[in-house]
Amino acid sequence: MKKLTIITYHYVRPIKKSSYPLIKGLELESFKNQLNYLEKNYKIITMESLINFAKNSSQLPDNPCLLTFDDGYKDHYLYVFPELKKRGIQGSFFSVAKTVLEKKILDANKIHFILAKEPNTNLLIEEIKKLLNEYKNKTDSKKLYSFDEYWKKYALANKLDTKETVFIKRILQHALPENVREKFCDFLFDCYVKKTQSEFASVLYISEEEIKEMIQSNMFFGSHSYKHSWLNTLSKNFQLKEIEKSLNFLDKIGAPTTDWVMNYPYGAYNSDTLDILKAKGCCIGLTMISAVAELRKEKFLELPRFRTNDFPSE
């Protein structure tokens, strides 16, 4: 059975010299070093070659590796694209349509930069606790649980983050009702980042013109949904709308909408998602499960990917 190593990247920039030295990402020099390592030990393939393998059982080289870049950051245009182009390597990029078309900041990114500006997570948690108590009095209390209930359910450390950081991310990403968590995110972003959202979005995300330039230089673009929602929390009808709107965006930028590629936001999907993707002619689906991808016909919509910190970068 053919196996494929897929690696996912997010922020790639000169982090220590930036305005946000605490942002979690990969230093540009470390990225270059990692590419050196990957070129020595793997054969970096294009997404088209993977699609051709999935559709037509064409050949892939030994030790194949695929590079994927999530969320459509300006980093990818300023730093990643020139380095890949210089080396003759293709990257597969997944912008969130809303960030490009509406210049809106994703809640996930608001959280990243809030944490980068205020490393005292206990202070942020106290702010969230105050906001929660205020909103419980303003809204239907049946929609909101107590702070202690949220803490017990979501304050669970993982290999990347402390329980405090995980709690902040989860409560602001999906635990609260959408309208409430957006208000919480906006309040904290205004307090700690102190930038207007349209101004910040223009600096943070890649533009439509930049995407088209990258496509002309053989970079691949696929779907990362329209709003970057946790698809497995949405009804099938809402998932369908999210996916259809993202396909309209792919068509607008000149990216493939036949035998196309889906990159699940947060790695979240369910059986409804898979049914929709099959009906819409999706060929490849990328998860956030950390493993080597075994290229079996029934699993092409659920391919795992490693994180960049799983590989040497020094």
Secondary structure, DSSP 8 states (H G I E B T S, - for coil): --EEEEEEE--EE--TTSS-TTS-SEEHHHHHHHHHHHHHHSEE--HHHHHHHHHH-----SSEEEEEEEE-BHHIIIIIHHHHHHHT---EEEE-HHHHHS----HHHHHHHHHHH---HHHHHHHHHHHHHHHHHHS-GGG---HHHHHHHH----SSS-HHHHHHHHIIIIIS-HHHHHHHHHHHHHHHT---HHHHHHHHB--HHHHHHHHHTT-EE-B--SS---GGGS-HHHHHHHHHHHHHHHHHHT---SSEEEE-GGG---HHHHHHHHHTTEEEEE----S-EE--GGGTTSB--EEGGGS---
